[in-house]
Amino acid sequence: MKKITVENLVQKFSLKVLAGEDQLQKEITQSRVHRPGLEFVGYFDFFPTERVQILGKKEITYLHKLSKEERKIRIGNIVHYHPPCFIVTAGEEGLTYLKHHCEEQKIPLLVTKQPEITSDFITKLDAYLVKELAPEIAVHGVCVNVSGIGILIRGNSGVGKSETAHTLIRRGHRLVADDIVVLKKLSPQTILGTHDEKTREFLALRSIGLLNVVRLYGRKAFQDETRITLEINLTKWEKDALYNDLDQEVRYTDYMGVKIPTMDIQLVPGRDVAGLIEAAANNWYLKQQGYNAAEEFMSRIEAELSNADKQ
């Protein structure tokens, strides 16, 4: 199971530590946060104790209005479950009582550096946690973004994946990862492609060596991550293996339970592989918009046959 620490949150969101500074190595394993509400009135049947707990203006205002004894009971009931940490988005004024409980139970109490809209902060924090805690695998290949479409290029070593990516970069598209592509499952329908940090911005070309695409071609030549929407396998040329079917049946590759549309491009000297990948990306986009070239072609043929029958 993947995990991060409370300290990672402190650094990422520039949070102030009010209590539990020696407890920042506590682990976070859940990719969603929780905003306690019913728990403050004593209902704990579905309390997600392993999630980060967010206290906004609504919760803090409610606690401020309670009597000292009532507040002690309400907060005591929650800290008893030892969640990873509390984050307050409503400012740090008047939190002495909450700080006392967190220090007593060794729970980090964090505060945003300035009051934030709680729902906005939760959206940012959830997005961060989903990415950081997402199941992931590493595959051999190249990941590029072609006209806004994330493409995973696969194939045997030496088949020309990196060279093809270089041509695409020269045509204005973007490199995401070369050689090792990290795939993260963000949802049952979404795979995110990214690099492994060590290879960030680097592209390895046989006979040339290692290139930093940002230094060579500028910031537009690279992006950190992209949603994978299409996989293209570069394969060796096989005689009589190419078919110009009007509408080939879509094949898929399964990555952690997410099916990615897959197609093959056979290689032969002189073939514009980068151009074919651009065409595949643009054609895929058009299909998502409801346009299918093969269907339009067949409708024209049918219309022509229908007119011929009438004559």
N, C-alpha and C positions, 0 to 999 in steps of 0.2 A: 504493500500500500504506500502510495506517495504521501509525503508530508512536508510541511514547512514549519517554521517556528514563529512565535509571536514577534520576535525581533525582526523577522522579515517584513512583517506588517508595519512595524515602527519605522523602518528605513524606507519602505516603498511609499508610505503615505505621510511621512514626516510627522508622526504622532508624538505627543508629549506623554511621558510616563509619570503618572501621579502616584502609583503604588505598584509594588511587585517588581521593582527593577532587577532584582536577583532571580526572577522567575521568567525571564524573556525567552528562555530556551524551551518553554512548554510547546508541545507539538500541536499542530492543527492538521486534521485529516479530512474534514468535511468541506465541500466546495460551495456551501451556501451558508449565509449568516442567519441569525434569528433575532427578531425584535420582540422581547417578552412583553406580554400584555395580560393574558389570562393567568399567567404565573404569579403576577402581583396580587391576584385575588385568591390565590391558593389552589389553582387547578394545574396539576403537573402531569396528567396522564400521558401527554404527548410532548413533553418538554425535551427538545433536542439538546441534550447536555454537552455534546461534543462540538457544537457549533460556536462560533464567535457570537457574543451577545451585543447587540447595538441598542444604546439608550439615546433616544432623541429628545426633542423639546417636550413632546407629549408625556413621555415616561418620567422625565426629570421634574416637570411641573407637578405631576401627580404625586411623586415622592415628597416634594417640598411641602405640599399641602397636608400631608399626614402628620399626626402627632408623633412625638419622638418615640414613644413605645410602639405605636402601630408601624412606623417606618422600620424600626429595628426588626420586627417580626417579618414584614414583607421582604426586606432585603435578605435577612437571615435565611429565609426559606429558599431563596434562589442561590445564594453563594454556597449553600450546603451541598449543591450538586457539582461544584468545582468546574465550571466551564473553562475553556482555554483562556479567555480574557473578556473584559468588558471594554467597549469603546463608546465614549460619550461624544455626541456631535453638537451638543447645545451649550458648549462652553464649560469652563471649570469652576464657575462661581457657585459656592454653597455645596460643594461635594465632599465636605469633611467627613460626614457620616458614611458615605459610600467608600471613601478612601480607607476609613477605619476597618470596615468589614473586609475589604479586599486584602489589606495588610494582614489581618488576623487569619484569613483563610489561604493566604499566599497565592492570590489571583492577580495578575496584572490588570491595572486600571489605566486605560489610555484615553487621551482626549485629542480631538482634532485641533490643530493650532489656532483655528478660528472657527466660530460656529458655522455649520454647514446645513443645507437642506438634507434631512436624514435620508429621504428616498434616493436622492442623487448620490450620496456617499455609498449607500447600500449597493446601488447599481455598479459603481466603480469597483467596490470591494468584491462583489460577487463575480464580476468579469475576471478580475485578477485571480481569485481563488480557483475558478473553473479552469483557467489556463494552467496555473501552476500545479494543480492536483489532478489534471486530466491523465487518464491512462495513455501511455505512449510506447511506441516501438521505433527502432531505427532501421532504415532500409538503405540499400545501395542504389544510388540513382542521382538524378539532378532535379531540382525543383525550380521552376520559373513561373513568372506571372506574365502572361501574354494578353495584352489588351484588357487587363482586369480579370483574366481567367487563370486560376491556378492550375498548373499542369505538372504532373509527376512523370518524368522521362526515365524509363527503365531500359535495361538491356545488358548484355554481357560486357565484361570489362574490355575496353579497347574498341567498342563498337562505334564510338563517336558521340557520346552523350554530351560531354563537356564542350566539344568543338561546336556542336549544334547550339548549345546554350550561348556560346560566345557570339555566334552569328545572330542569334535572337537579340542579344544585348546591343550589338551594333545597329540593329534595326529599331532600337528604342524600347525594347521590353526589359524586364527586370529579373535579375538572379535572386533566388531565395537561398538555395543551398546546393553545394556541389559535393559529390562523392557520398557523404552521409546525410540523409534526409531524416529528420525527426518528425514522426507523424503523431499528432495528439488527437485523441477522440474527445471532442467537446460536447457532442450530443449524439443520439442514435442516427442522425443524418449528417453530421459534420465532422470532417477530418481536417485538421490544420497542419500545414507543412511549414517547417522552420529548420534552422541550422542547429548545430551542436555547440555554438559559441566559438570553439577552436577554429572552425572553418569559415567564420563570419566574414563575408565580403570577398572570400578567396575562390578562385577558379583555377583548376589545374589542367593545363594543356600539354599533351604529349609533345615532346621535342622542343617545347617553349619553356615550360616550367610553371611556377605559381604566379598568378596575376591577382592584384587587388583591383577589382572592377571599379570601385569607387574612386581610387586614385587615378585610374586610367580614363574612365568615362564619366565621372561625376556621380553625385548622390542619386540621381534618377536611375542609375544602373542597378540599384540594389534595394530590396525591402526585406524586413525581418521575417515576415510570415505571410502566408496566403492560404485561403481555403482551397483544398484540392477538389477540383470538379471534373478532372479528366486525367486518365493515365494513358500514356503513349509508349508502346514498346518498340524499340528500334531492333530490327532483326535482320539477319543476313538474307541476301537475295536468293530466292528459290525459283527456279525456272518453272513456268506454268502454274505458279501458286497464286498469282494475282487475279482477282475477279472484280470486274466493274459492275457489281450488283447495284441496282438503282437504290435500294434501301437495305443495307446490310443489317442483320439482327444485332442488336446491342449486346455486347458482352460486358461482364463486370468482374472486378477484382475485389475480394473481401479483405478489408483491413479492420480488425477489431470489431467485426460485426457491421461495418458500414460498407456498402457496395459502391464502388467508384466505376463509372463507365470507362471501358478500356478498348483501345484499338491498336493495331500493328501498323508500322511503316517499314517496308522493306528497303534496304539500303543497296545502292548501286552507284559506282562512280559517276559524278555529274548530276546526280539527282538533288534537287533543292529541298533538302529535308526540313530546314527551318521554314521555308515557304509553305510546305505541306502542314507543318504544325500550326502556323498562323491560320491557314485555311480551315484546319480541323477545329481550332478554337472558335473562330468566327462562325463556322457552320453550327457548332454546338450551341452558341449563343442564340443564333436565329431560331433553332429548334425550340429553345426555351421560351422564345417569344411567340411560338405558335406557327412558325413558317417552316415548311419542309420542301426542299427543292425537288426531291424525288416525287412527292405527291403532286406538286404543281406540274411536273413533266408528264406524269401519267394522266392527269386530268386533261392536258392538251391532246395527248394521244387519243384518249377516249372521245373527246369532243370531235376530233378529226374523223375518227371511225364512224361516229354517230352521224356526222354531216354526209359522209360518203354513202352511208346506207340510205339516207333520205333522197339522194340524187338518182 
